[in-house]
């Protein structure tokens, strides 16, 4: 699940997204195609913990994307790069 809630600053948006991941465990992220590269016997990716630089399976590097909305608020979501 991506985290799209809006906040007043970039820092608040990122902090809230990290807190969401901490409370909910591994989360989905944009570009989560890890399982496309796994062999049948390998474990599927569980998602991202919100703080590590790699997802659970280690296949993708993940970070928080932060965007300023038209109303001046900020939103954060997890994205692979």
Beta strands, then each sheet from edge to edge (+ up, - down):
strand 1: 6-7
strand 2: 62-68
strand 3: 74-80
sheet 1: 1+ 3- 2+
end
